[in-house]
């Protein structure tokens, strides 16, 4: 199944590049006005209107191939077997953090001198 997915993906990418190239090569609607005054379009390989028909048909065929491969890729991706379980089932469990008993009072680590100014600080 992975082999078929790879082949369809390559065809899809090639069709996309082909559609982009053919659209960029085609002339717009305003380019026909220049051909009427002899801009040299009539001396092209396909003739005055032959290139427009060929390019538009080739674009339509590649667009159809692109559409079909898009649907095929969506079907192939959705038909993969689903895995059971959670994403977090393989996560490393950490050690629990010890919690002090509820009745304990925090004692200062350093004893406070009676003459120190620290006794003026409210607790």
C-alpha positions in Angstrom: 0.0 0.0 0.0 2.9 2.3 0.7 4.3 1.7 -2.8 1.0 2.7 -4.4 0.8 5.8 -2.2 4.3 6.9 -3.3 3.5 6.4 -7.0 0.3 8.4 -6.7 2.1 11.1 -4.8 4.8 11.4 -7.5 2.1 11.6 -10.3 0.3 14.2 -8.2 3.4 16.4 -7.8 4.3 16.1 -11.5 0.7 17.0 -12.5 0.8 20.0 -10.2 4.1 21.2 -11.7 2.7 20.6 -15.2 -0.5 22.6 -14.5 1.6 25.5 -13.1 3.9 25.5 -16.2 1.0 25.4 -18.7 -0.9 28.2 -17.0 2.2 30.4 -17.0 2.9 29.7 -20.7 -0.7 30.5 -21.9 -1.5 34.0 -23.2 -4.2 36.1 -21.5 -7.3 37.4 -23.2 -5.7 40.7 -23.9 -2.8 39.1 -25.8 -5.1 38.4 -28.8 -5.3 42.1 -29.7 -1.6 42.2 -30.3 -1.8 39.1 -32.6 -4.4 41.0 -34.8 -1.8 43.7 -35.6 0.9 41.2 -36.6 2.9 40.6 -33.4 4.1 37.3 -34.8 1.7 34.9 -33.1 0.5 33.6 -36.5 4.0 32.3 -37.2 4.1 30.1 -34.1 4.4 26.3 -34.1 0.7 25.6 -33.7 -0.6 28.6 -35.8 -2.6 31.5 -34.5 -5.2 29.6 -32.6 -3.7 26.1 -32.5 -1.5 26.8 -29.5 -4.4 28.2 -27.5 -6.5 25.0 -28.1 -3.5 22.7 -27.4 -2.5 24.5 -24.2 -6.0 24.7 -22.9 -6.7 21.1 -23.6 -3.4 20.0 -22.1 -4.2 22.1 -19.0 -7.6 20.5 -18.7 -6.2 17.0 -18.9 -3.5 17.7 -16.3 -6.1 19.4 -14.0 -8.2 16.3 -14.3 -5.2 14.1 -13.4 -4.4 16.4 -10.5 -8.0 16.1 -9.3 -8.1 12.3 -9.5 -4.8 11.9 -7.8 -6.0 14.3 -5.0 -9.0 12.1 -4.4 -6.8 9.0 -4.6 -4.3 10.3 -2.0 -7.2 11.2 0.3 -8.6 7.7 0.1 -5.2 6.0 0.5 -4.4 8.1 3.6 -7.8 7.5 5.2 -7.7 3.7 4.6 -4.6 3.2 6.7 -5.2 1.0 9.8 -5.9 2.9 12.9 -3.7 2.3 15.9 -5.2 1.6 19.3 -4.2 3.3 22.5 -3.1 6.7 23.5 -0.3 8.8 22.2 0.9 9.2 25.8 1.0 5.4 26.6 4.7 5.2 25.8 5.6 8.3 27.8 8.1 7.9 30.6 6.5 8.1 34.0 8.2 10.4 36.5 8.8 9.7 40.2 6.2 11.1 42.5 7.2 14.3 44.4 7.1 13.8 48.2 4.6 16.0 49.9 5.3 17.1 53.5 2.7 16.2 56.2 -0.1 18.6 56.7 0.8 19.5 60.4 4.5 20.3 59.8 5.7 23.9 60.0 8.7 25.1 58.0 11.6 25.8 60.2 14.2 28.3 59.1 17.5 26.7 58.0 19.6 29.3 59.8 18.7 30.4 63.4 17.9 34.1 63.8 20.0 36.1 66.2 18.2 38.1 68.8 20.2 41.2 68.0 19.7 40.8 64.3 17.5 43.2 62.3 15.8 40.1 60.8 13.4 40.0 63.8 11.9 43.3 62.6 10.7 41.6 59.4 7.2 40.4 59.8 6.5 36.8 59.0 
